[in-house]
Amino acid sequence: MKEQDKQDVEGLNQIFEIINAKGDIGEINEILKRPSSKKRESEKEI
């Protein structure tokens, strides 16, 4: 699987998890803190 495909799958999984959190702020914050949710170095703003 290509790197871009892996990132797309990770992003979709993250969206799915956020939807399933059903407004639980603590759970949503934990999902967003995971390393896979951070931007790649090349995507970070300058």
C-alpha positions, 0 to 999 in steps of 0.5 A: 500500500502506498504511503498516501493510501495509508494516511488516507486510511488512518484519516478515515479511521480517525473520523470514524472514531470521532463520530463514534465518540458521540460527543464525549469530549475526553474521548475525542481529545484522546483520539486527537492526541494520537501520533497518527492525528498529527500532520506530517512534517511536510504538511506543517505550516511555516 
